[in-house]
Amino acid sequence: MGPLPVTGLVNRCVLGLEIDYAGDSPMSAEQYRSAVVSSAGVATLL
């Protein structure tokens, strides 16, 4: 993925977390913890 297009329709700051997860079984404890910790960190920026 490259840079976002400059259209004024998107936020200037984009944050994301990518977890390799098929969705057909529960996440591992490490994946879940990473998602929770990352989400909490993002929430403190808002």
PDB file of N, CA, C, O and CB in Angstrom:
ATOM      1  N   MET A   1       0.837  -1.168   0.000  1.00  0.00           N
ATOM      2  CA  MET A   1       0.000   0.000   0.000  1.00  0.00           C
ATOM      3  C   MET A   1       0.883   1.234   0.000  1.00  0.00           C
ATOM      4  O   MET A   1       1.911   1.274   0.677  1.00  0.00           O
ATOM      5  CB  MET A   1      -0.953  -0.003   1.203  1.00  0.00           C
ATOM      6  N   GLY A   2       0.494   2.197  -0.731  1.00  0.00           N
ATOM      7  CA  GLY A   2       1.259   3.428  -0.818  1.00  0.00           C
ATOM      8  C   GLY A   2       0.629   4.541  -0.017  1.00  0.00           C
ATOM      9  O   GLY A   2      -0.261   4.303   0.799  1.00  0.00           O
ATOM     10  N   PRO A   3       1.086   5.749  -0.246  1.00  0.00           N
ATOM     11  CA  PRO A   3       0.529   6.896   0.470  1.00  0.00           C
ATOM     12  C   PRO A   3      -0.958   7.083   0.147  1.00  0.00           C
ATOM     13  O   PRO A   3      -1.424   6.708  -0.928  1.00  0.00           O
ATOM     14  CB  PRO A   3       1.311   8.172   0.119  1.00  0.00           C
ATOM     15  N   LEU A   4      -1.686   7.667   1.097  1.00  0.00           N
ATOM     16  CA  LEU A   4      -3.095   7.947   0.862  1.00  0.00           C
ATOM     17  C   LEU A   4      -3.231   9.091  -0.131  1.00  0.00           C
ATOM     18  O   LEU A   4      -2.393   9.992  -0.157  1.00  0.00           O
ATOM     19  CB  LEU A   4      -3.816   8.284   2.182  1.00  0.00           C
ATOM     20  N   PRO A   5      -4.285   9.064  -0.953  1.00  0.00           N
ATOM     21  CA  PRO A   5      -4.465  10.174  -1.893  1.00  0.00           C
ATOM     22  C   PRO A   5      -4.779  11.470  -1.139  1.00  0.00           C
ATOM     23  O   PRO A   5      -5.385  11.442  -0.068  1.00  0.00           O
ATOM     24  CB  PRO A   5      -5.595   9.852  -2.901  1.00  0.00           C
ATOM     25  N   VAL A   6      -4.374  12.567  -1.692  1.00  0.00           N
ATOM     26  CA  VAL A   6      -4.632  13.874  -1.088  1.00  0.00           C
ATOM     27  C   VAL A   6      -5.969  14.374  -1.632  1.00  0.00           C
ATOM     28  O   VAL A   6      -6.024  14.956  -2.716  1.00  0.00           O
ATOM     29  CB  VAL A   6      -3.464  14.898  -1.393  1.00  0.00           C
ATOM     30  N   THR A   7      -7.042  14.145  -0.879  1.00  0.00           N
ATOM     31  CA  THR A   7      -8.366  14.547  -1.337  1.00  0.00           C
ATOM     32  C   THR A   7      -9.088  15.428  -0.336  1.00  0.00           C
ATOM     33  O   THR A   7     -10.087  16.056  -0.686  1.00  0.00           O
ATOM     34  CB  THR A   7      -9.197  13.334  -1.627  1.00  0.00           C
ATOM     35  N   GLY A   8      -8.608  15.494   0.906  1.00  0.00           N
ATOM     36  CA  GLY A   8      -9.316  16.227   1.938  1.00  0.00           C
ATOM     37  C   GLY A   8     -10.453  15.426   2.538  1.00  0.00           C
ATOM     38  O   GLY A   8     -11.152  15.918   3.423  1.00  0.00           O
ATOM     39  N   LEU A   9     -10.653  14.200   2.076  1.00  0.00           N
ATOM     40  CA  LEU A   9     -11.752  13.364   2.557  1.00  0.00           C
ATOM     41  C   LEU A   9     -11.306  12.348   3.605  1.00  0.00           C
ATOM     42  O   LEU A   9     -12.131  11.605   4.136  1.00  0.00           O
ATOM     43  CB  LEU A   9     -12.392  12.642   1.395  1.00  0.00           C
ATOM     44  N   VAL A  10     -10.022  12.310   3.905  1.00  0.00           N
ATOM     45  CA  VAL A  10      -9.513  11.349   4.883  1.00  0.00           C
ATOM     46  C   VAL A  10      -8.810  12.100   6.014  1.00  0.00           C
ATOM     47  O   VAL A  10      -8.421  13.257   5.855  1.00  0.00           O
ATOM     48  CB  VAL A  10      -8.542  10.333   4.211  1.00  0.00           C
ATOM     49  N   ASN A  11      -8.654  11.442   7.136  1.00  0.00           N
ATOM     50  CA  ASN A  11      -7.924  12.029   8.254  1.00  0.00           C
ATOM     51  C   ASN A  11      -6.459  12.185   7.881  1.00  0.00           C
ATOM     52  O   ASN A  11      -5.927  11.418   7.079  1.00  0.00           O
ATOM     53  CB  ASN A  11      -8.073  11.165   9.526  1.00  0.00           C
ATOM     54  N   ARG A  12      -5.817  13.173   8.463  1.00  0.00           N
ATOM     55  CA  ARG A  12      -4.384  13.368   8.200  1.00  0.00           C
ATOM     56  C   ARG A  12      -3.546  12.280   8.842  1.00  0.00           C
ATOM     57  O   ARG A  12      -2.465  11.950   8.354  1.00  0.00           O
ATOM     58  CB  ARG A  12      -3.929  14.733   8.708  1.00  0.00           C
ATOM     59  N   CYS A  13      -4.040  11.724   9.929  1.00  0.00           N
ATOM     60  CA  CYS A  13      -3.308  10.697  10.653  1.00  0.00           C
ATOM     61  C   CYS A  13      -4.084   9.384  10.570  1.00  0.00           C
ATOM     62  O   CYS A  13      -5.242   9.320  10.983  1.00  0.00           O
ATOM     63  CB  CYS A  13      -3.077  11.116  12.134  1.00  0.00           C
ATOM     64  N   VAL A  14      -3.465   8.365  10.052  1.00  0.00           N
ATOM     65  CA  VAL A  14      -4.101   7.061   9.932  1.00  0.00           C
ATOM     66  C   VAL A  14      -3.288   6.068  10.737  1.00  0.00           C
ATOM     67  O   VAL A  14      -2.083   5.928  10.530  1.00  0.00           O
ATOM     68  CB  VAL A  14      -4.220   6.617   8.443  1.00  0.00           C
ATOM     69  N   LEU A  15      -3.941   5.387  11.648  1.00  0.00           N
ATOM     70  CA  LEU A  15      -3.287   4.371  12.462  1.00  0.00           C
ATOM     71  C   LEU A  15      -3.942   3.034  12.199  1.00  0.00           C
ATOM     72  O   LEU A  15      -5.150   2.966  11.975  1.00  0.00           O
ATOM     73  CB  LEU A  15      -3.352   4.727  13.964  1.00  0.00           C
ATOM     74  N   GLY A  16      -3.169   1.985  12.223  1.00  0.00           N
ATOM     75  CA  GLY A  16      -3.740   0.672  11.997  1.00  0.00           C
ATOM     76  C   GLY A  16      -2.907  -0.422  12.631  1.00  0.00           C
ATOM     77  O   GLY A  16      -1.724  -0.251  12.927  1.00  0.00           O
ATOM     78  N   LEU A  17      -3.556  -1.534  12.825  1.00  0.00           N
ATOM     79  CA  LEU A  17      -2.888  -2.708  13.372  1.00  0.00           C
ATOM     80  C   LEU A  17      -3.286  -3.887  12.500  1.00  0.00           C
ATOM     81  O   LEU A  17      -4.473  -4.140  12.292  1.00  0.00           O
ATOM     82  CB  LEU A  17      -3.266  -2.949  14.886  1.00  0.00           C
ATOM     83  N   GLU A  18      -2.321  -4.589  12.003  1.00  0.00           N
ATOM     84  CA  GLU A  18      -2.602  -5.742  11.171  1.00  0.00           C
ATOM     85  C   GLU A  18      -2.204  -7.001  11.922  1.00  0.00           C
ATOM     86  O   GLU A  18      -1.056  -7.158  12.340  1.00  0.00           O
ATOM     87  CB  GLU A  18      -1.861  -5.646   9.819  1.00  0.00           C
ATOM     88  N   ILE A  19      -3.169  -7.894  12.086  1.00  0.00           N
ATOM     89  CA  ILE A  19      -2.919  -9.172  12.744  1.00  0.00           C
ATOM     90  C   ILE A  19      -3.260 -10.273  11.754  1.00  0.00           C
ATOM     91  O   ILE A  19      -4.356 -10.281  11.194  1.00  0.00           O
ATOM     92  CB  ILE A  19      -3.753  -9.316  14.066  1.00  0.00           C
ATOM     93  N   ASP A  20      -2.352 -11.187  11.534  1.00  0.00           N
ATOM     94  CA  ASP A  20      -2.601 -12.320  10.652  1.00  0.00           C
ATOM     95  C   ASP A  20      -3.547 -13.269  11.368  1.00  0.00           C
ATOM     96  O   ASP A  20      -3.141 -14.028  12.249  1.00  0.00           O
ATOM     97  CB  ASP A  20      -1.270 -13.040  10.252  1.00  0.00           C
ATOM     98  N   TYR A  21      -4.814 -13.216  10.976  1.00  0.00           N
ATOM     99  CA  TYR A  21      -5.858 -13.942  11.696  1.00  0.00           C
ATOM    100  C   TYR A  21      -6.912 -14.402  10.696  1.00  0.00           C
ATOM    101  O   TYR A  21      -7.552 -13.583  10.038  1.00  0.00           O
ATOM    102  CB  TYR A  21      -6.497 -13.056  12.811  1.00  0.00           C
ATOM    103  N   ALA A  22      -7.089 -15.711  10.587  1.00  0.00           N
ATOM    104  CA  ALA A  22      -8.025 -16.269   9.607  1.00  0.00           C
ATOM    105  C   ALA A  22      -9.486 -16.049  10.003  1.00  0.00           C
ATOM    106  O   ALA A  22     -10.348 -15.978   9.127  1.00  0.00           O
ATOM    107  CB  ALA A  22      -7.764 -17.755   9.430  1.00  0.00           C
ATOM    108  N   GLY A  23      -9.779 -15.942  11.278  1.00  0.00           N
ATOM    109  CA  GLY A  23     -11.131 -15.692  11.729  1.00  0.00           C
ATOM    110  C   GLY A  23     -11.969 -16.938  11.955  1.00  0.00           C
ATOM    111  O   GLY A  23     -13.119 -16.836  12.382  1.00  0.00           O
ATOM    112  N   ASP A  24     -11.417 -18.109  11.677  1.00  0.00           N
ATOM    113  CA  ASP A  24     -12.193 -19.343  11.856  1.00  0.00           C
ATOM    114  C   ASP A  24     -11.859 -20.070  13.158  1.00  0.00           C
ATOM    115  O   ASP A  24     -12.379 -21.156  13.414  1.00  0.00           O
ATOM    116  CB  ASP A  24     -11.953 -20.274  10.685  1.00  0.00           C
ATOM    117  N   SER A  25     -10.998 -19.476  13.976  1.00  0.00           N
ATOM    118  CA  SER A  25     -10.684 -20.003  15.303  1.00  0.00           C
ATOM    119  C   SER A  25     -10.321 -18.819  16.188  1.00  0.00           C
ATOM    120  O   SER A  25     -10.020 -17.744  15.668  1.00  0.00           O
ATOM    121  CB  SER A  25      -9.514 -21.062  15.250  1.00  0.00           C
ATOM    122  N   PRO A  26     -10.340 -18.979  17.492  1.00  0.00           N
ATOM    123  CA  PRO A  26     -10.009 -17.854  18.377  1.00  0.00           C
ATOM    124  C   PRO A  26      -8.583 -17.346  18.153  1.00  0.00           C
ATOM    125  O   PRO A  26      -7.688 -18.099  17.769  1.00  0.00           O
ATOM    126  CB  PRO A  26     -10.183 -18.269  19.838  1.00  0.00           C
ATOM    127  N   MET A  27      -8.400 -16.055  18.401  1.00  0.00           N
ATOM    128  CA  MET A  27      -7.050 -15.477  18.343  1.00  0.00           C
ATOM    129  C   MET A  27      -6.201 -16.101  19.437  1.00  0.00           C
ATOM    130  O   MET A  27      -6.712 -16.549  20.464  1.00  0.00           O
ATOM    131  CB  MET A  27      -7.091 -13.923  18.495  1.00  0.00           C
ATOM    132  N   SER A  28      -4.906 -16.122  19.201  1.00  0.00           N
ATOM    133  CA  SER A  28      -4.010 -16.552  20.269  1.00  0.00           C
ATOM    134  C   SER A  28      -4.007 -15.477  21.347  1.00  0.00           C
ATOM    135  O   SER A  28      -4.412 -14.342  21.099  1.00  0.00           O
ATOM    136  CB  SER A  28      -2.562 -16.816  19.730  1.00  0.00           C
ATOM    137  N   ALA A  29      -3.557 -15.830  22.529  1.00  0.00           N
ATOM    138  CA  ALA A  29      -3.485 -14.869  23.633  1.00  0.00           C
ATOM    139  C   ALA A  29      -2.596 -13.688  23.260  1.00  0.00           C
ATOM    140  O   ALA A  29      -2.893 -12.554  23.634  1.00  0.00           O
ATOM    141  CB  ALA A  29      -2.955 -15.550  24.910  1.00  0.00           C
ATOM    142  N   GLU A  30      -1.517 -13.934  22.532  1.00  0.00           N
ATOM    143  CA  GLU A  30      -0.598 -12.870  22.140  1.00  0.00           C
ATOM    144  C   GLU A  30      -1.252 -11.921  21.137  1.00  0.00           C
ATOM    145  O   GLU A  30      -1.078 -10.706  21.224  1.00  0.00           O
ATOM    146  CB  GLU A  30       0.683 -13.466  21.545  1.00  0.00           C
ATOM    147  N   GLN A  31      -2.002 -12.476  20.189  1.00  0.00           N
ATOM    148  CA  GLN A  31      -2.696 -11.630  19.220  1.00  0.00           C
ATOM    149  C   GLN A  31      -3.744 -10.762  19.918  1.00  0.00           C
ATOM    150  O   GLN A  31      -3.842  -9.566  19.646  1.00  0.00           O
ATOM    151  CB  GLN A  31      -3.357 -12.493  18.128  1.00  0.00           C
ATOM    152  N   TYR A  32      -4.513 -11.354  20.801  1.00  0.00           N
ATOM    153  CA  TYR A  32      -5.554 -10.615  21.500  1.00  0.00           C
ATOM    154  C   TYR A  32      -4.947  -9.511  22.354  1.00  0.00           C
ATOM    155  O   TYR A  32      -5.423  -8.376  22.344  1.00  0.00           O
ATOM    156  CB  TYR A  32      -6.391 -11.557  22.366  1.00  0.00           C
ATOM    157  N   ARG A  33      -3.899  -9.846  23.090  1.00  0.00           N
ATOM    158  CA  ARG A  33      -3.245  -8.847  23.938  1.00  0.00           C
ATOM    159  C   ARG A  33      -2.686  -7.708  23.100  1.00  0.00           C
ATOM    160  O   ARG A  33      -2.799  -6.547  23.493  1.00  0.00           O
ATOM    161  CB  ARG A  33      -2.125  -9.491  24.763  1.00  0.00           C
ATOM    162  N   SER A  34      -2.089  -8.011  21.961  1.00  0.00           N
ATOM    163  CA  SER A  34      -1.563  -6.962  21.078  1.00  0.00           C
ATOM    164  C   SER A  34      -2.671  -6.039  20.597  1.00  0.00           C
ATOM    165  O   SER A  34      -2.486  -4.823  20.543  1.00  0.00           O
ATOM    166  CB  SER A  34      -0.845  -7.582  19.877  1.00  0.00           C
ATOM    167  N   ALA A  35      -3.818  -6.602  20.247  1.00  0.00           N
ATOM    168  CA  ALA A  35      -4.946  -5.795  19.789  1.00  0.00           C
ATOM    169  C   ALA A  35      -5.462  -4.894  20.905  1.00  0.00           C
ATOM    170  O   ALA A  35      -5.755  -3.722  20.666  1.00  0.00           O
ATOM    171  CB  ALA A  35      -6.073  -6.695  19.277  1.00  0.00           C
ATOM    172  N   VAL A  36      -5.574  -5.422  22.112  1.00  0.00           N
ATOM    173  CA  VAL A  36      -6.074  -4.642  23.248  1.00  0.00           C
ATOM    174  C   VAL A  36      -5.098  -3.528  23.613  1.00  0.00           C
ATOM    175  O   VAL A  36      -5.512  -2.385  23.808  1.00  0.00           O
ATOM    176  CB  VAL A  36      -6.313  -5.554  24.463  1.00  0.00           C
ATOM    177  N   VAL A  37      -3.823  -3.844  23.706  1.00  0.00           N
ATOM    178  CA  VAL A  37      -2.813  -2.845  24.066  1.00  0.00           C
ATOM    179  C   VAL A  37      -2.727  -1.752  22.986  1.00  0.00           C
ATOM    180  O   VAL A  37      -2.641  -0.567  23.308  1.00  0.00           O
ATOM    181  CB  VAL A  37      -1.428  -3.524  24.262  1.00  0.00           C
ATOM    182  N   SER A  38      -2.750  -2.145  21.737  1.00  0.00           N
ATOM    183  CA  SER A  38      -2.680  -1.166  20.650  1.00  0.00           C
ATOM    184  C   SER A  38      -3.907  -0.270  20.635  1.00  0.00           C
ATOM    185  O   SER A  38      -3.787   0.940  20.440  1.00  0.00           O
ATOM    186  CB  SER A  38      -2.536  -1.873  19.304  1.00  0.00           C
ATOM    187  N   SER A  39      -5.082  -0.844  20.839  1.00  0.00           N
ATOM    188  CA  SER A  39      -6.317  -0.049  20.868  1.00  0.00           C
ATOM    189  C   SER A  39      -6.308   0.934  22.036  1.00  0.00           C
ATOM    190  O   SER A  39      -6.743   2.077  21.891  1.00  0.00           O
ATOM    191  CB  SER A  39      -7.547  -0.969  20.964  1.00  0.00           C
ATOM    192  N   ALA A  40      -5.820   0.498  23.179  1.00  0.00           N
ATOM    193  CA  ALA A  40      -5.739   1.395  24.327  1.00  0.00           C
ATOM    194  C   ALA A  40      -4.774   2.535  24.054  1.00  0.00           C
ATOM    195  O   ALA A  40      -5.030   3.676  24.439  1.00  0.00           O
ATOM    196  CB  ALA A  40      -5.309   0.629  25.578  1.00  0.00           C
ATOM    197  N   GLY A  41      -3.685   2.234  23.401  1.00  0.00           N
ATOM    198  CA  GLY A  41      -2.718   3.277  23.050  1.00  0.00           C
ATOM    199  C   GLY A  41      -3.295   4.290  22.086  1.00  0.00           C
ATOM    200  O   GLY A  41      -3.061   5.489  22.237  1.00  0.00           O
ATOM    201  N   VAL A  42      -4.040   3.834  21.105  1.00  0.00           N
ATOM    202  CA  VAL A  42      -4.673   4.738  20.144  1.00  0.00           C
ATOM    203  C   VAL A  42      -5.727   5.594  20.846  1.00  0.00           C
ATOM    204  O   VAL A  42      -5.854   6.783  20.557  1.00  0.00           O
ATOM    205  CB  VAL A  42      -5.311   3.941  18.979  1.00  0.00           C
ATOM    206  N   ALA A  43      -6.480   4.995  21.765  1.00  0.00           N
ATOM    207  CA  ALA A  43      -7.536   5.721  22.468  1.00  0.00           C
ATOM    208  C   ALA A  43      -6.958   6.879  23.276  1.00  0.00           C
ATOM    209  O   ALA A  43      -7.632   7.892  23.464  1.00  0.00           O
ATOM    210  CB  ALA A  43      -8.316   4.773  23.389  1.00  0.00           C
ATOM    211  N   THR A  44      -5.725   6.748  23.756  1.00  0.00           N
ATOM    212  CA  THR A  44      -5.127   7.836  24.528  1.00  0.00           C
ATOM    213  C   THR A  44      -4.745   9.014  23.623  1.00  0.00           C
ATOM    214  O   THR A  44      -4.539  10.126  24.109  1.00  0.00           O
ATOM    215  CB  THR A  44      -3.890   7.331  25.287  1.00  0.00           C
ATOM    216  N   LEU A  45      -4.651   8.773  22.312  1.00  0.00           N
ATOM    217  CA  LEU A  45      -4.293   9.838  21.374  1.00  0.00           C
ATOM    218  C   LEU A  45      -5.508  10.667  20.963  1.00  0.00           C
ATOM    219  O   LEU A  45      -5.362  11.777  20.451  1.00  0.00           O
ATOM    220  CB  LEU A  45      -3.631   9.244  20.137  1.00  0.00           C
ATOM    221  N   LEU A  46      -6.682  10.138  21.183  1.00  0.00           N
ATOM    222  CA  LEU A  46      -7.898  10.827  20.710  1.00  0.00           C
ATOM    223  C   LEU A  46      -8.317  11.948  21.606  1.00  0.00           C
ATOM    224  O   LEU A  46      -9.317  12.614  21.337  1.00  0.00           O
ATOM    225  CB  LEU A  46      -9.032   9.862  20.583  1.00  0.00           C
TER     226      LEU A  46
END
